Amino acid sequence: MRAVWLVACLFLGAAEASEITPLPPLHGLGLERGVAVVSCTMPNGLFWVSQSAILDVGGAANADVLLTTAHGLPADPRSVERDCRVLVRGKRHVIAEVWHAGGNRAGAEHDWAVLLTQRITGDVHRWRPARAPAEWLAGAVDRAAPVRLVRRYADELQSDCHLEAKTADPRLLLAYSCITYPGQSGLPLVIALDREPEPVLIGVNVGRQSSWAGTKLDFTSVARPLDAEISATIEAAAARAAQTTWRRRGSR
């Protein structure tokens, strides 16, 4: 199945892992089109807006798989399907299934969710998800590897940054130097590799963590890196996407 190849084969063993290369120019590649908005109506009538990465999981014609954060979604999957929509260029797409909604209640390292939605048509970018071995990831943090937080309409100073050694375990949460703001949860964190023709997805922005720096609070942006659990969930969603025959449902 192609989804397995997409997730598992970007990195081989630690000794064979792809080398990190400089990121390509921010503009001109259409990478910003790989971000979709997730909008949910909450019980109090307010809207909660977060972002999501559109994933490349093969040639499924009827559905798309997205990776986002759990904290922007209702905890109940049925409520997600009923009260949330994916927005792309003004078009609303219903959500058919959700995995891991509400996981953030168990801690920031569980703050991710995978969505299955109607196929997004038109000129969009789909990110190849990449899962790195723990040793490779730790080495990338030690070397302050360059990464990009893909953000709509952001310049290089806002989007291009580097990994930082500011979390207890980079396998669970990756710290990086880009400044993030409310509403940017779910944005894709990407890296460039020598074996890949374009940057690949290694994590999803979950917000900021704080620590006491002696005289003040230090705020650090953090992302949830892709691991075996997330990769297996993406694989399961990809299998559903390949099998889905979409039945049109009403939009709200």
N, C-alpha and C positions, 0 to 999 in steps of 0.2 A: 504494500500500500504506500502511495507516495508520501502521505503525511509522516510516516515513520522515517522515511529518508530525509524529509525536510528538517525534522527536529533533531534527529540523532546523528546525522552524518556531517554536519558542518564542523564539528570537532570530533577527532578520533581519540586516541589515547593522549595522555598528557605530553608524552614525548613527541607526538605527531601533530599536536594542535596547531592550527593556523596561526601565523604571525600577525600581530596588529600592525596596521598601516595607517598613514595619515588619512583623515576624512576628506572626501571630495568636497568641492565647493558647495555651499549651502543652496545656492540658487541654480535653476536650470535643469534639475533632475526630476522635478515633480514629486519629490519625496513628501512634501506637505500634504499631498492628496491621499496619503496612507493613514490619515487621522479622521475619525468620525466622532460626532457628539452623541452622548447618551443622555437623554432627558427623561426624568421620572417625576410624576406627580405624587407628592406625599400626602398622607391623610389630612394634614393641616391646610391643604390647598396650595402650598408652595411648590416650586419646581426645584429639583436638585439636578445640576448639570455637571457631568464629568466627560472625560475624553476616552477614546479607545483606539487601539491599533487594529487595522484591518490585516488579516493574516493570509499568507499564501499557503494554502493547503491542497493545492492541486486544481484540477479543472472542473470542480463541481459546478454545474450550470445553474442550479436553483437556489443556492444558499451561500452565505458567507460566515466565516468564523472570526470573532473579534475577541481581543484580550483587553480587559479593563480592570478597575478596582472594585472591590466589594462594597466599600463604604458609601458609594454613590447610589446603591441599589437597595430596595426593600429586602429584608431578610428572607422573606418567603418567595420562592421561585415563581409561584403562581401570581403573586403581586407584581413581580418584575414583568412577566408576560402581559399582564393586564394594564399596568400603569406606566410602563417605560417604552420609549421609542428610540430608534437610532436615526439620527439626522445627518444627511449628506447632501450638500448643495440645495438645501431647502426641501428635500424630499424626505418623507417619514417612512421608516421601515419597521414593521412589527418584529418582535422578538419571539421566536418559536420555543427556544429552550435556554436554560441558564444552568451553569455548573458553579457551585461554591458561593452562591449569594449569601451574604451575611457572615462570611468567614472572618472578616476583620474583627469581630467581637472576641475572637480568640487571640488577638494580637496582630501587630502590623505585618508580621511575616506571613500571615494568612490573608492579607488584604488583596485578593485578586479574584477575578471571575472571568469565565469564558462564556460568550454569547453566541447563539446561532440565530441568524437573521436572514431575511430575504436577500437574494443576490443583489448586490449594489452594482448598477449598470453605469456605463459611461467611463470617463477618464479618471480612474482611481489607481493608487499604488497599493500593492499588497506586500507586506513585510514577511521575509523568511524568518521564522523563529529559530533561534540557536541556543542549545544548552551546552554550557562549557563544563569541563571537569573542574572539581573543586580546586585542584592545584593550579590549574591554568588561571582560574578566576582570581585566586589569591595573588598570583604573580602579576596579573594585570593591575590589581589594586596597588601593589608594592611599587610598580613602575609608573603609577599615576597615568594610566593609559587614556588617550583622548577618546571621548564619547560625545554623542550629540543627543540632546533632548529635542525631539522633533516638535516644533511648535509653529502654529500658523502665524505668518506675518512677523516672525521674530528674526532679528539680525544675528550675525555671528557671535557678538558679545553676549547675547542672551541665550543662544542655543548650543554653542560649542564650549565644552568644558572638559574636565578630567575626573577620573575616579579618585576617591580619597579613602584613607584608612581611618574612618571615623565611626565604624559600626563594629559591634562585638564579633560578628560572624558574617563575612561577605557572601556566604552561601545562602543566607536568609534575607539580608538587606544590604544593598550596595549604596554607599554614600558617593555623592558626586558634587562638583562645585557650581553647577548651574543654579541660579536663584529661581525658585518656583513660588507660585501664588495659588490661592484658592481658585477652584475651577479647572486647574490643570492636572488633577489626578487622572491617571490613566494614560497620559502621554507616553509614547514609546521612547525608550532609551536604546540607542543603536551604536554599533561599533563597526569599523572597517577592518577587513581581514584580507590577507594576500591571496587567498584562494577564492574569494567571492567577488563578483563583478560590481556589487553595490553593497552598502552597509546592511548589516543583519540585526535583528532584534534580540537583545540580551536581557531586557528588563522592562518593567512598567512603573512609571512614577506613582508613588503612593503618598507623597507629601513631604513633610519636614519633621525631623526629630530635634530635640533640644538637649543641651548638656551644659553644665556649669563650667565656665572657663576661668574661674578664679575671681573675676570681678564682674562678669556679665554672663548672660545666657548666650550660648553659641548655637545657631540654627543651621542645620545641615539638610540638604535635599537627599531623599532616599528613594530607592527603587527596589521593587521585588524582582530578583533575577529569575529567569526560567530555570526550573529544576526538573527532576524526574516526575514529580507529581503534576506540575503544570503541563509538561510535555505530554504526559499520558492523557490528560484531560483534553488538550488540543487534538490529540490523535482521535479520541473518542468523538469529539465534536466534528472532526473532519469526516469520520466514517458516517455520521448522521447526515452531514451536508451532502455527501455523495449519494445517499439513499433517498433524500427528501424530494417528494413531489409536492410543490407548494400549493396549498389551498388558500385562495385569497380570503383575508379576514379584514374586517373593518378597521380603519385607522381613526384615532381620536385626535 
